[in-house]
Amino acid sequence: MRIAVIGATGLVGSVLLSIMEERNFPVSKLILVASKKSVGKKIFFKSEEHLVVSMESAINLKPQITLFSAGSETSLMWAPKFASIGSVVIDNSSAWRMDPSKKLIVPEINANSLTKKDKIISSPNCSTIQLVMALNPLHTKYGIKRLVVSTYQSITGTGVKAIKQLENEINEVEGEMAYPHKIHKNAIPQCDDFLSNGYTKEEMKLVNETKKILNDYSISITSTAVRIPVLGGHSESVNIEFNENYELSELIKLLSNTKGVKVSDDIKKNHYPMPLSSVGLDDVFVGRIRRDESRINSLNMWIVSDNLRKGAALNTVQIAEHLIENTIK
């Protein structure tokens, strides 16, 4: 199996390679691509040395699967070129997510919709993935009418530049800013750029991608996305209004039995999900599950996940594993 990884030297790319190694992902030839300045750089995978190559070289090597983690502009330009030579592209950027001709996949929810005809497949936004992992079983059982989502997102979602900004501010060193404000000891109610409706791109990704993945455009969704000085793990406060009433114990049992979801909810012992305890783990953690006493058929819960793992790299690898098992021979 010839596998290309585009953006191999980035935050997500490095986690992706680590997960591939952990899961013994089947690779006969690994093709690593990064920016032109990184061509020739050496990266170790399974104790073997691999050289970073150019896009053109990667295409000539005809990978069967190409994993993109290099931003929307790169994906828009290069993904169709890889697809044209028969490679199946799995893209981590926002480039293709809302394209009606492309599928937006969280394997535990909708991987079975993939066919051999799908040559460019989108992996959702990190915040969306952890949200829908917890929502999907509840929507299937009770039907979701309305969602109010507030996110508290790690700076790793922005990238290396943001990590450097936080380090500089902690050490009182002037340097390049990833954000329009200080992030150290702060919370910035802006993730990505603002749109004409007053929401940010990140907030609208949560709205639009959730509807597409759950395949229900009737759900009313509103969101606020906040950046906090945390080095790993996104957190979400979620208020759900269902079409049907529910028994809280039954709902918690349903979440507990959902693959990829772990319930951590014991307030007597102060057990609840936190970003610090999610780092390096694959599951989506749910806690603070309680009835919303202000509104009928409503619920509050708290969702946390490592944004670089299930929120990006792991989801991509899981899609690739599904393709190898079901559509690529």
PAZAPA-4460 file (N, C-alpha, C; in steps of 0.05 Angstrom, whole numbers, plus 32768, in hexadecimal, padded with zeros to 4 digits):
% residues 329
    n_x    n_y    n_z   ca_x   ca_y   ca_z    c_x    c_y    c_z   seq   type   mol
   8011   7FE8   8000   8000   8000   8000   8012   8019   8000     1      M     A
   8011   8029   7FEB   8020   8041   7FE8   8010   8058   7FF4     2      R     A
   801B   8065   8009   800D   807A   8017   801D   8093   8016     3      I     A
   8010   80AA   800E   801D   80C4   800F   8011   80D4   8026     4      A     A
   8022   80E2   8034   8019   80F5   8049   8022   8111   8042     5      V     A
   800E   8122   803C   8014   813E   8035   8012   814F   804D     6      I     A
   8028   815E   8054   8029   816D   806C   8035   815C   8083     7      G     A
   8049   814C   807B   8054   8138   808E   8063   8145   80A5     8      A     A
   806D   815D   80A2   807D   816A   80B7   806C   817B   80C9     9      T     A
   8052   817E   80C4   8041   818F   80D5   8038   8181   80EE    10      G     A
   8029   818F   80FF   801F   8184   8118   800E   816B   8113    11      L     A
   7FFA   816E   8101   7FE8   8158   80FB   7FF7   8142   80ED    12      V     A
   8008   8149   80DA   8018   8135   80CB   8029   8124   80DD    13      G     A
   8035   8130   80F1   8047   8120   8103   8036   810D   8114    14      S     A
   801E   8116   811D   800D   8105   812D   8002   80EF   811B    15      V     A
   7FFC   80F6   8102   7FF1   80E2   80EF   8005   80CB   80EC    16      L     A
   801E   80D2   80E8   8033   80BD   80E4   8036   80AC   80FD    17      L     A
   8034   80B9   8114   8036   80AA   812E   801F   8097   8131    18      S     A
   8007   809F   812A   7FEF   808E   812C   7FF1   8077   8118    19      I     A
   7FFB   807C   8100   7FFF   8067   80EC   8012   8051   80F6    20      M     A
   8026   805A   8104   803A   8048   810F   802D   8038   8126    21      E     A
   801F   8045   8138   8012   8038   814F   7FFE   8023   8146    22      E     A
   7FEF   8029   8130   7FDA   8016   8127   7FE4   8002   8112    23      R     A
   7FFE   8002   810E   800A   7FF0   80FA   7FFB   7FF3   80DF    24      N     A
   7FF8   800C   80D7   7FEA   8011   80BD   7FFA   8005   80A6    25      F     A
   7FEC   7FF8   8094   7FFA   7FE9   807E   8007   7FFC   8069    26      P     A
   8021   7FFE   806A   802F   8010   8057   8046   8000   804A    27      V     A
   8046   7FFE   8030   805D   7FF2   8022   8070   8008   8019    28      S     A
   8066   801F   8013   8076   8036   800C   806A   804F   8018    29      K     A
   8079   805E   8028   806F   8076   8035   807C   808E   8026    30      L     A
   806B   80A0   801C   8073   80B7   800D   806D   80D0   801D    31      I     A
   8081   80DE   8026   807D   80F5   8037   8082   810F   8028    32      L     A
   806E   8121   802B   806F   813B   801C   806C   8152   8030    33      V     A
   807B   8167   802C   8077   8180   803C   807E   8197   802A    34      A     A
   8082   81AE   8036   8088   81C6   8026   80A2   81C3   8018    35      S     A
   80A7   81D4   8004   80C0   81D2   7FF4   80D9   81D4   8005    36      K     A
   80D7   81E4   801A   80EF   81E8   802B   80F5   81CF   803C    37      K     A
   80E1   81BD   803E   80E5   81A4   804D   80EE   818C   803C    38      S     A
   80EE   8190   8022   80F6   817A   8010   8112   8171   8017    39      V     A
   8116   8157   801B   8130   814C   8022   8133   8147   8040    40      G     A
   8120   8152   8050   8121   814E   806C   811C   8130   8072    41      K     A
   8128   8126   8088   8125   810A   808F   8111   8106   80A6    42      K     A
   80FF   80F3   80A2   80EB   80ED   80B6   80EB   80CF   80BB    43      I     A
   80EB   80C7   80D4   80EB   80AA   80DB   80CF   809F   80DE    44      F     A
   80CA   8089   80D2   80B1   807A   80D4   80B7   805D   80D7    45      F     A
   80AE   8050   80ED   80B4   8034   80F3   80D2   802F   80F2    46      K     A
   80E1   8042   80FD   80FE   8040   8100   810D   8042   80E5    47      S     A
   80FE   8049   80D0   810B   804C   80B6   810B   8069   80AE    48      E     A
   8120   8071   80A0   8123   808D   8098   8115   8092   807D    49      E     A
   8105   80A7   807C   80F7   80AF   8064   80FD   80CC   805D    50      H     A
   8102   80D1   8043   8107   80ED   803B   80ED   80FB   8032    51      L     A
   80EA   8114   8039   80D4   8124   8030   80D8   812A   8013    52      V     A
   80C3   8126   8003   80C5   812C   7FE6   80B1   8141   7FDD    53      V     A
   80B3   8149   7FC4   80A1   815E   7FBA   8086   8152   7FB2    54      S     A
   8073   8164   7FAD   8058   815B   7FA4   805B   814C   7F89    55      M     A
   806A   8157   7F77   806D   814A   7F5D   8079   812E   7F5F    56      E     A
   808C   812B   7F70   8099   8111   7F74   8084   80FD   7F80    57      S     A
   8074   8107   7F93   8060   80F6   7FA0   804C   80EC   7F8B    58      A     A
   8043   80FE   7F79   802F   80F6   7F65   803C   80E1   7F52    59      I     A
   8055   80E4   7F4B   8062   80D1   7F39   8065   80B5   7F46    60      N     A
   8064   80B4   7F61   8066   809B   7F6F   804C   808D   7F72    61      L     A
   8036   809A   7F68   801B   808E   7F67   8012   8081   7F81    62      K     A
   800F   8091   7F96   8004   8085   7FAF   7FE7   807C   7FAB    63      P     A
   7FE0   8067   7FB9   7FC4   805D   7FB7   7FB2   806E   7FC9    64      Q     A
   7FBD   8078   7FE0   7FAE   808A   7FF2   7FC0   80A2   7FF8    65      I     A
   7FB5   80BA   7FF8   7FC4   80D2   7FFE   7FB5   80E0   8015    66      T     A
   7FC4   80E5   802B   7FB9   80F2   8043   7FC2   810F   8043    67      L     A
   7FB0   8122   8041   7FB6   813E   8040   7FB2   814C   805B    68      F     A
   7FC7   8159   8065   7FC5   8169   807E   7FD6   8182   8079    69      S     A
   7FD0   8191   8064   7FE1   81A7   805D   7FD1   81C1   8056    70      A     A
   7FB8   81C3   805F   7FA9   81DB   805B   7F98   81DB   8042    71      G     A
   7F84   81EC   8041   7F70   81ED   802C   7F7B   81F3   8010    72      S     A
   7F8D   8207   800F   7F98   820F   7FF5   7FA7   81F8   7FE8    73      E     A
   7FB7   81EB   7FF7   7FC6   81D4   7FED   7FB4   81BE   7FE4    74      T     A
   7F9F   81B8   7FF3   7F8C   81A3   7FEC   7F7D   81AA   7FD3    75      S     A
   7F74   81C3   7FD1   7F65   81CB   7FB9   7F76   81C8   7FA0    76      L     A
   7F8F   81CE   7FA2   7FA1   81CD   7F8B   7FA9   81B0   7F84    77      M     A
   7FB0   81A0   7F99   7FBD   8187   7F94   7FAC   816E   7F97    78      W     A
   7F97   816F   7FA7   7F87   8157   7FAB   7F7B   814C   7F90    79      A     A
   7F70   815E   7F7F   7F66   8153   7F65   7F7C   8147   7F54    80      P     A
   7F95   8150   7F56   7FAA   8145   7F46   7FB1   8129   7F50    81      K     A
   7FB1   8124   7F6A   7FB5   8109   7F75   7F9E   80F7   7F6D    82      F     A
   7F85   8102   7F70   7F6E   80F2   7F69   7F6E   80EA   7F4C    83      A     A
   7F79   80FB   7F3A   7F79   80F6   7F1D   7F8B   80DE   7F16    84      S     A
   7F9E   80D8   7F27   7FB0   80C1   7F21   7FA6   80A8   7F30    85      I     A
   7F8E   80AA   7F3C   7F82   8092   7F48   7F86   8090   7F66    86      G     A
   7F94   80A4   7F72   7F98   80A3   7F8F   7F7E   80AC   7F9D    87      S     A
   7F78   80A0   7FB3   7F61   80A9   7FC4   7F6C   80BD   7FD8    88      V     A
   7F61   80D5   7FD7   7F6A   80EB   7FE9   7F58   80ED   8001    89      V     A
   7F64   80EE   8019   7F56   80F4   8032   7F61   810E   803C    90      I     A
   7F4F   8122   803D   7F58   813E   8042   7F50   8148   805D    91      D     A
   7F63   8153   806C   7F5E   815D   8086   7F55   817B   8087    92      N     A
   7F58   8188   8070   7F52   81A5   8070   7F34   81AA   806B    93      S     A
   7F2C   81C3   806B   7F10   81CA   8066   7F09   81CC   8048    94      S     A
   7F1D   81C6   8037   7F19   81CB   801A   7F01   81BE   800E    95      A     A
   7EFB   81A5   8015   7EE7   8196   8007   7ECF   818E   8019    96      W     A
   7ED0   8197   8032   7EBC   818D   8046   7E9F   8192   803E    97      R     A
   7E9A   81AA   8034   7E7E   81B1   802E   7E78   81AE   8010    98      M     A
   7E8A   81A3   8001   7E85   819C   7FE5   7E71   8186   7FE3    99      D     A
   7E5A   818B   7FD7   7E45   8176   7FD7   7E4D   815C   7FC9   100      P     A
   7E62   815E   7FB8   7E6A   8146   7FAA   7E7F   8135   7FBA   101      S     A
   7E87   8140   7FD2   7E9B   8132   7FE2   7E8F   812A   7FFD   102      K     A
   7E98   8113   8007   7E8D   8108   8020   7E9E   8111   8038   103      K     A
   7E90   8118   804D   7E9C   8122   8066   7E9A   810B   807A   104      L     A
   7EB1   80FF   8081   7EB0   80E5   808F   7EBB   80E5   80AB   105      I     A
   7EAC   80DA   80BD   7EB5   80D1   80D8   7EAF   80B3   80D7   106      V     A
   7EC4   80A2   80D6   7EC0   8085   80D0   7EAB   8078   80E2   107      P     A
   7EAA   807E   80FC   7E97   8071   810D   7E7A   8078   8106   108      E     A
   7E76   808D   80F7   7E5B   8097   80F0   7E53   8090   80D4   109      I     A
   7E64   8096   80C0   7E5B   8094   80A4   7E6F   8089   8090   110      N     A
   7E83   807A   809A   7E97   806F   8087   7E8A   805C   8073   111      A     A
   7E74   8050   807A   7E66   803C   8068   7E5B   804A   804F   112      N     A
   7E5A   8064   804F   7E51   8072   8037   7E66   8074   8021   113      S     A
   7E7F   806E   8028   7E95   8070   8015   7E94   8059   8000   114      L     A
   7E9A   8061   7FE7   7E9C   804D   7FD1   7EB6   8051   7FC2   115      T     A
   7EBA   8040   7FAE   7ED2   8042   7F9E   7ED2   805B   7F8D   116      K     A
   7EBC   8068   7F8A   7EBA   8080   7F7A   7EC4   8099   7F89   117      K     A
   7EC6   8097   7FA3   7ECF   80AE   7FB3   7EED   80B1   7FB2   118      D     A
   7EF6   80C5   7FA4   7F13   80CA   7FA0   7F1E   80E0   7FB1   119      K     A
   7F0D   80F3   7FBA   7F15   8107   7FCE   7F01   8106   7FE5   120      I     A
   7F0C   80FF   7FFD   7EFB   80FC   8014   7F04   8110   8029   121      I     A
   7EF0   811D   8036   7EF6   8131   804A   7EF5   8126   8066   122      S     A
   7F08   812F   8077   7F06   812A   8093   7EFD   8144   80A0   123      S     A
   7EEA   8143   80B3   7EDF   815C   80BD   7EF2   816C   80CF   124      P     A
   7EE9   8184   80D6   7EF6   8195   80E9   7EF9   8187   8104   125      N     A
   7F0F   818C   8112   7F14   817E   812B   7EFE   8181   813F   126      C     A
   7EF3   8199   8142   7EDE   819E   8155   7EC4   818F   814D   127      S     A
   7EBF   818D   8133   7EA7   817F   8129   7EA9   8161   812F   128      T     A
   7EC1   8155   812B   7EC4   8139   812E   7EBC   8130   814B   129      I     A
   7EC7   813D   815F   7EC1   8135   817A   7EA4   813A   8181   130      Q     A
   7E99   814F   8176   7E7D   8156   817B   7E6A   8140   8170   131      L     A
   7E6E   8139   8156   7E5B   8126   814A   7E5F   8109   8154   132      V     A
   7E78   8103   815E   7E7C   80E9   816A   7E69   80E5   8182   133      M     A
   7E65   80F9   8191   7E53   80F8   81A8   7E36   80FC   81A0   134      A     A
   7E31   810C   818C   7E15   8112   8184   7E08   80FC   8174   135      L     A
   7E17   80EE   8164   7E0B   80DB   8151   7DF8   80C6   815E   136      N     A
   7E01   80B8   8174   7DEF   80A5   8180   7DD6   80B2   818C   137      P     A
   7DDA   80CA   8196   7DC3   80D8   81A3   7DAF   80E2   818E   138      L     A
   7DBA   80EB   8177   7DA8   80F4   8161   7D98   80DC   8156   139      H     A
   7DA5   80C5   8154   7D98   80AD   8149   7D81   80A5   815C   140      T     A
   7D86   80A7   8176   7D72   809E   818A   7D5C   80B2   8190   141      K     A
   7D63   80CC   8193   7D50   80DF   819D   7D49   80F5   8189   142      Y     A
   7D5A   80F9   8174   7D56   810E   8160   7D5E   8129   816C   143      G     A
   7D72   8136   8160   7D7B   8150   816A   7D6C   8166   815C   144      I     A
   7D60   8178   816B   7D51   818F   8161   7D63   81A8   815F   145      K     A
   7D73   81AC   8175   7D83   81C5   8176   7D9C   81BF   8186   146      R     A
   7DB2   81CD   817D   7DCC   81CB   818B   7DD7   81E6   8190   147      L     A
   7DE2   81EA   81A9   7DF2   8202   81AF   7E0D   81F8   81B8   148      V     A
   7E22   81FF   81A9   7E3D   81F5   81AD   7E50   820C   81B3   149      V     A
   7E5F   8209   81C9   7E75   821C   81CF   7E8E   820C   81D2   150      S     A
   7EA3   8213   81C2   7EBC   8204   81C3   7ED2   8214   81D1   151      T     A
   7EE4   8204   81DD   7EFC   820F   81EA   7F14   8201   81DF   152      Y     A
   7F21   820D   81CB   7F33   81FE   81B9   7F50   8203   81BE   153      Q     A
   7F5F   81EE   81BD   7F7C   81EE   81C1   7F8A   81FF   81AB   154      S     A
   7FA0   820B   81B2   7FAF   821A   819E   7FBD   8208   818A   155      I     A
   7FBF   81EE   8190   7FCA   81DC   817C   7FB9   81DA   8163   156      T     A
   7FA0   81E2   8165   7F8E   81E3   814E   7F97   81F8   813A   157      G     A
   7FA6   820C   8143   7FB0   8221   8132   7FCB   8219   8125   158      T     A
   7FDB   820A   8135   7FF4   8201   812A   800D   820A   813A   159      G     A
   8024   8205   812E   803E   820A   813B   8041   8228   8143   160      V     A
   8037   8239   8131   803A   8256   8136   802C   825E   8150   161      K     A
   8015   8252   8156   8006   8259   816E   8015   824E   8187   162      A     A
   8020   8236   8185   8030   822B   819B   8047   823D   81A2   163      I     A
   8054   8247   818D   806B   8259   8190   8062   8273   819D   164      K     A
   804B   827E   8196   8041   8296   81A2   803D   8293   81C0   165      Q     A
   8030   827C   81C8   802C   8277   81E4   8046   8275   81F3   166      L     A
   8059   8266   81E8   8073   8263   81F5   8081   827E   81F8   167      E     A
   8080   828F   81E3   808C   82A9   81E5   807F   82BA   81FB   168      N     A
   8065   82B9   81FD   8057   82C9   8211   805C   82BF   822D   169      E     A
   805E   82A5   8231   8065   829A   824B   8081   82A3   8253   170      I     A
   8093   82A4   8240   80AF   82AC   8245   80B4   82C9   8242   171      N     A
   809F   82D8   823D   80A1   82F6   8239   80B4   82FD   8223   172      E     A
   80B1   82EF   820D   80C1   82F5   81F5   80AF   82FF   81DE   173      V     A
   80B7   8314   81D1   80A8   831E   81BB   80AC   830C   81A2   174      E     A
   8097   8307   8193   8099   82F6   817C   8081   82F8   816A   175      G     A
   8080   82E7   8156   806A   82E7   8142   8050   82DE   8150   176      E     A
   803A   82EB   8149   8020   82E6   8155   800F   82D5   8143   177      M     A
   8005   82BF   814D   7FF1   82AF   813E   7FD5   82BA   8141   178      A     A
   7FD1   82C8   8157   7FB6   82D3   815E   7FB7   82F1   8160   179      Y     A
   7FA0   82FE   815E   7FA0   831C   8160   7FA4   8326   817C   180      P     A
   7FA4   8314   8190   7FA7   831B   81AC   7FBA   8307   81BA   181      H     A
   7FC2   830D   81D2   7FD1   82FA   81E2   7FC0   82E2   81E8   182      K     A
   7FCC   82CB   81E8   7FBD   82B2   81EF   7FC3   82A9   820B   183      I     A
   7FDB   82AF   8215   7FE3   82A7   8230   7FD0   82B4   8245   184      H     A
   7FC5   82A5   8257   7FB2   82AE   826B   7F9A   82BC   825F   185      K     A
   7F92   82B3   8248   7F7C   82C0   823A   7F69   82AC   822D   186      N     A
   7F52   82B6   8224   7F40   82A6   8214   7F36   82B8   81FD   187      A     A
   7F3B   82AF   81E4   7F34   82C0   81CD   7F1B   82B5   81BF   188      I     A
   7F05   82C4   81BF   7EED   82BA   81B2   7EED   82BD   8194   189      P     A
   7F02   82B3   8188   7F05   82B3   816B   7F17   829C   8162   190      Q     A
   7F0B   8289   8154   7F1A   8273   8147   7F16   8276   8129   191      C     A
   7F2B   827D   811B   7F2B   8282   80FE   7F1F   829D   80F8   192      D     A
   7F1B   82A4   80DF   7F12   82BE   80D7   7EF4   82C2   80DB   193      D     A
   7EEC   82DB   80DE   7ED0   82E2   80E0   7EC3   82E2   80C4   194      F     A
   7EAA   82DA   80C3   7E9A   82DB   80AB   7E86   82F2   80AC   195      L     A
   7E77   82F7   8096   7E65   830D   8095   7E4E   830B   80A8   196      S     A
   7E47   82F3   80B1   7E31   82EF   80C4   7E3A   82F3   80E1   197      N     A
   7E53   82FA   80E6   7E5D   82FE   8101   7E68   82E6   810F   198      G     A
   7E65   82CE   8102   7E70   82B6   810C   7E8C   82B2   80FF   199      Y     A
   7E9C   82A1   810C   7EB6   829A   8100   7EB3   8282   80EE   200      T     A
   7EC7   827D   80DE   7EC7   8266   80CD   7EC5   824C   80DD   201      K     A
   7ED3   824B   80F4   7ED3   8234   8105   7EB7   822E   8110   202      E     A
   7EA9   8243   8117   7E8D   8240   8122   7E7A   8236   810C   203      E     A
   7E7E   823F   80F4   7E6C   8236   80DE   7E73   821A   80D5   204      M     A
   7E8D   8212   80D8   7E95   81F7   80D2   7E85   81E4   80E4   205      K     A
   7E83   81EA   80FE   7E74   81DA   8111   7E57   81D7   8109   206      L     A
   7E4C   81ED   8100   7E30   81EE   80F8   7E2C   81DC   80DF   207      V     A
   7E3A   81E2   80CA   7E36   81D6   80B0   7E3F   81B9   80AE   208      N     A
   7E56   81B3   80BA   7E61   8198   80B8   7E51   8185   80C9   209      E     A
   7E47   818E   80E0   7E37   817C   80F1   7E1E   8173   80E2   210      T     A
   7E11   8186   80D5   7DF8   817F   80C6   7DFE   816B   80AF   211      K     A
   7E15   816F   80A2   7E1C   815E   808B   7E22   8141   8095   212      K     A
   7E32   813F   80AB   7E3A   8125   80B5   7E22   8115   80C0   213      I     A
   7E11   8123   80CF   7DF9   8116   80DA   7DE3   8113   80C5   214      L     A
   7DE7   811F   80AE   7DD4   811D   8097   7DB9   8127   80A0   215      N     A
   7DB9   813E   80AE   7D9F   814A   80B7   7DA3   8169   80B7   216      D     A
   7D97   8176   80A3   7D9A   8193   80A0   7D84   81A2   80AF   217      Y     A
   7D73   8193   80BD   7D5E   81A0   80CC   7D67   81A8   80E8   218      S     A
   7D7E   819E   80F1   7D88   81A5   810C   7D90   81C3   810D   219      I     A
   7D86   81D1   8121   7D8E   81ED   8125   7DA8   81ED   8136   220      S     A
   7DBD   81FA   812D   7DD6   81FA   813B   7DE2   8216   813D   221      I     A
   7DEB   821D   8154   7DFA   8236   8157   7E13   8231   8168   222      T     A
   7E28   8240   8163   7E42   8239   8170   7E52   8252   8176   223      S     A
   7E64   824F   818A   7E78   8263   8190   7E92   8254   8195   224      T     A
   7EA7   825C   8188   7EC1   824F   818A   7ED6   8261   8197   225      A     A
   7EE3   8257   81AC   7EF5   8266   81BC   7F11   8259   81BC   226      V     A
   7F26   8268   81B9   7F41   825D   81BB   7F4C   8262   81D7   227      R     A
   7F57   824C   81E3   7F62   824E   81FE   7F7F   8245   81FF   228      I     A
   7F8E   824D   8213   7FAB   8246   8213   7FB0   822A   821D   229      P     A
   7FA6   8216   820E   7FAA   81FA   8215   7FBA   81ED   81FE   230      V     A
   7FCC   81DB   8205   7FDE   81D0   81F1   7FD4   81B7   81E3   231      L     A
   7FBD   81AD   81EB   7FB2   8196   81DE   7F96   8190   81E8   232      G     A
   7F83   818A   81D6   7F68   8183   81DE   7F55   819A   81DB   233      G     A
   7F3F   8194   81CC   7F29   81A7   81C9   7F13   819F   81DC   234      H     A
   7F05   81B3   81E8   7EEF   81AE   81F9   7ED6   81BC   81EE   235      S     A
   7EBE   81B0   81F3   7EA5   81BB   81E9   7E8F   81B8   81FE   236      E     A
   7E82   81CF   8202   7E69   81CF   8213   7E52   81CE   81FF   237      S     A
   7E41   81B9   8202   7E2C   81B4   81EE   7E11   81B2   81FC   238      V     A
   7DFF   81C2   81F2   7DE3   81C1   81FA   7DD2   81B6   81E4   239      N     A
   7DC3   81A0   81E9   7DB3   8192   81D5   7D96   8193   81DC   240      I     A
   7D85   819A   81C8   7D69   8197   81CB   7D60   8180   81B9   241      E     A
   7D54   816B   81C4   7D4B   8154   81B5   7D2E   8157   81AC   242      F     A
   7D27   8147   8198   7D0B   8145   8190   7CFB   8134   81A3   243      N     A
   7D09   8120   81AF   7CFC   810D   81C1   7D07   8110   81DD   244      E     A
   7CF7   8108   81F1   7D01   8108   820D   7D14   80F1   8210   245      N     A
   7D23   80F1   8226   7D37   80DD   822B   7D39   80D7   8249   246      Y     A
   7D43   80BF   824F   7D4B   80B8   826A   7D69   80BC   826C   247      E     A
   7D72   80CB   827F   7D8E   80D3   8281   7DA0   80BA   8283   248      L     A
   7D98   80A6   8293   7DA8   808E   8296   7DAA   807F   827C   249      S     A
   7D95   807E   826D   7D95   8070   8253   7DA7   807F   823F   250      E     A
   7DA6   809A   8240   7DB7   80AA   822E   7DD5   80A6   8234   251      L     A
   7DDB   80A6   824E   7DF7   80A2   8256   7E01   8086   824E   252      I     A
   7DF0   8072   8251   7DF7   8057   8249   7DFC   8055   822B   253      K     A
   7DEB   8064   821B   7DEE   8065   81FE   7E09   8070   81F7   254      L     A
   7E11   8086   8203   7E2B   8092   81FE   7E42   807F   8206   255      L     A
   7E3F   8072   821D   7E53   8060   8227   7E58   8049   8214   256      S     A
   7E44   8041   8206   7E46   802A   81F3   7E4D   8032   81D7   257      N     A
   7E53   804B   81D3   7E5A   8055   81B8   7E78   8053   81B3   258      T     A
   7E80   8045   819E   7E9C   8041   8197   7EAA   805C   8193   259      K     A
   7EC1   805F   81A0   7ED0   8077   819E   7EC9   808D   81B1   260      G     A
   7EB4   8088   81C2   7EAB   809C   81D6   7EAF   8090   81F1   261      V     A
   7EB9   809F   8204   7EBB   8097   8220   7EAE   80AB   8232   262      K     A
   7E9D   80A1   8243   7E8F   80B2   8257   7EA0   80B4   8270   263      V     A
   7EA6   80CD   8277   7EB5   80D2   8290   7EA4   80E6   82A0   264      S     A
   7E94   80DC   82B2   7E80   80ED   82BE   7E79   80E4   82DA   265      D     A
   7E89   80EC   82EE   7E84   80E5   830A   7E8B   80FE   831A   266      D     A
   7E77   810F   831E   7E7B   8129   832B   7E83   8126   8348   267      I     A
   7E7B   8110   8355   7E82   810B   8371   7EA1   8108   8374   268      K     A
   7EAE   80FE   835F   7ECB   80FB   835F   7ED9   8110   834E   269      K     A
   7ECA   8124   8345   7ED5   8138   8333   7EE0   812D   8319   270      N     A
   7ED3   8118   830F   7EDB   810C   82F6   7ECA   8118   82DF   271      H     A
   7ED8   8124   82CC   7ECC   812F   82B4   7EE2   8133   82A0   272      Y     A
   7EDC   8134   8286   7EF1   8137   8272   7EFF   8152   8273   273      P     A
   7F19   8151   826F   7F29   816A   826D   7F3D   8167   8256   274      M     A
   7F45   817D   824A   7F58   817B   8234   7F72   816E   823C   275      P     A
   7F7C   8174   8254   7F95   8169   825E   7F95   814A   825E   276      L     A
   7F7E   813F   8266   7F7D   8122   8268   7F75   8114   824E   277      S     A
   7F70   8124   8239   7F69   8118   821F   7F81   8116   820C   278      S     A
   7F96   8124   8212   7FAD   8125   8200   7FB9   8109   81FC   279      V     A
   7FBD   8103   81E2   7FC9   80E9   81DB   7FB6   80D2   81DA   280      G     A
   7F9D   80D7   81DF   7F89   80C1   81E0   7F76   80C3   81C8   281      L     A
   7F6B   80AD   81C0   7F5B   80AC   81A7   7F3D   80B2   81AB   282      D     A
   7F34   80AE   81C3   7F17   80B0   81C8   7F0D   80CC   81CA   283      D     A
   7EF3   80CF   81C7   7EE5   80E8   81CD   7ED8   80E4   81E8   284      V     A
   7EDE   80F7   81FA   7ED5   80F4   8216   7EBD   8106   821B   285      F     A
   7EA9   80FB   8229   7E90   810A   822F   7E8A   8109   824D   286      V     A
   7E83   8121   8258   7E7C   8122   8274   7E6A   813A   827A   287      G     A
   7E66   8140   8294   7E53   8155   829C   7E38   8151   828E   288      R     A
   7E2F   8139   828C   7E16   8132   827D   7DFF   8137   8291   289      I     A
   7DEE   814A   828A   7DD8   8151   829C   7DC1   815D   828D   290      R     A
   7DA9   8159   8298   7D91   8164   828B   7D92   8183   828D   291      R     A
   7D8A   8190   8277   7D86   81AD   8277   7D6B   81B2   8283   292      D     A
   7D6B   81BC   829B   7D52   81C0   82AA   7D42   81D8   82A1   293      E     A
   7D4E   81E8   828F   7D40   8200   8285   7D2F   81FB   826D   294      S     A
   7D32   81E3   8261   7D24   81DF   8247   7D1D   81C1   8244   295      R     A
   7D06   81BC   8239   7CFC   81A0   8236   7D0E   8190   8222   296      I     A
   7D12   8177   8228   7D21   8164   8217   7D3D   816E   8210   297      N     A
   7D4A   817B   8223   7D64   8187   821E   7D7A   817C   8231   298      S     A
   7D93   817F   8228   7DAA   8173   8236   7DC2   8184   8234   299      L     A
   7DD3   8184   8249   7DED   8190   8248   7E02   817B   824A   300      N     A
   7E18   817E   823B   7E2F   816C   823E   7E49   8179   8236   301      M     A
   7E5F   816D   823D   7E7A   8178   8239   7E8A   8164   822A   302      W     A
   7E96   816B   8213   7EA4   8159   8202   7EC1   8162   81FE   303      I     A
   7ED4   814F   8202   7EF0   8155   81FF   7EFE   8140   81EE   304      V     A
   7F10   8149   81DD   7F20   8136   81CE   7F3B   8142   81C5   305      S     A
   7F4F   8132   81C1   7F68   813B   81B6   7F64   8143   8199   306      D     A
   7F66   815D   8194   7F5F   8167   8179   7F73   815F   8163   307      N     A
   7F8B   8158   816B   7F9E   814F   8156   7F9B   8131   8150   308      L     A
   7F8F   8122   8163   7F8B   8105   815E   7F70   8100   8151   309      R     A
   7F5B   80FB   8161   7F41   80F5   8155   7F38   810D   8145   310      K     A
   7F3F   8125   814D   7F37   813D   813E   7F43   8140   8123   311      G     A
   7F58   8131   811D   7F65   8134   8103   7F73   811A   80FA   312      A     A
   7F8A   8114   8106   7F9B   80FE   80FC   7F8D   80E3   80FE   313      A     A
   7F82   80DC   8115   7F76   80C1   8118   7F5E   80BE   8106   314      L     A
   7F4D   80D2   8104   7F36   80D0   80F2   7F3E   80CA   80D5   315      N     A
   7F54   80D7   80CD   7F5F   80D3   80B2   7F69   80B7   80AE   316      T     A
   7F78   80AD   80C1   7F82   8091   80C0   7F6B   807D   80C0   317      V     A
   7F57   8082   80D0   7F40   8070   80D1   7F31   806F   80B6   318      Q     A
   7F2F   8085   80A9   7F23   8086   808E   7F34   8075   807B   319      I     A
   7F4E   8078   807C   7F60   8069   806B   7F5E   804B   8070   320      A     A
   7F5C   8044   808A   7F5A   8028   8091   7F40   801C   8086   321      E     A
   7F2B   802B   8087   7F11   8022   807D   7F13   801E   805E   322      H     A
   7F20   8031   8051   7F24   802E   8034   7F33   8015   802C   323      L     A
   7F49   8010   803B   7F59   7FF8   8035   7F4A   7FDF   8039   324      I     A
   7F39   7FDF   804E   7F2A   7FC7   8054   7F12   7FC2   8042   325      E     A
   7F07   7FD9   8037   7EEE   7FD6   8029   7EED   7FDE   800B   326      N     A
   7EFE   7FF1   8003   7EFC   7FFB   7FE8   7F15   7FFA   7FD7   327      T     A
   7F2D   7FF9   7FE4   7F46   7FF9   7FD5   7F52   7FDD   7FD6   328      I     A
   7F56   7FD2   7FBF   7F62   7FB7   7FBD   7F7C   7FB8   7FAE   329      K     A
***
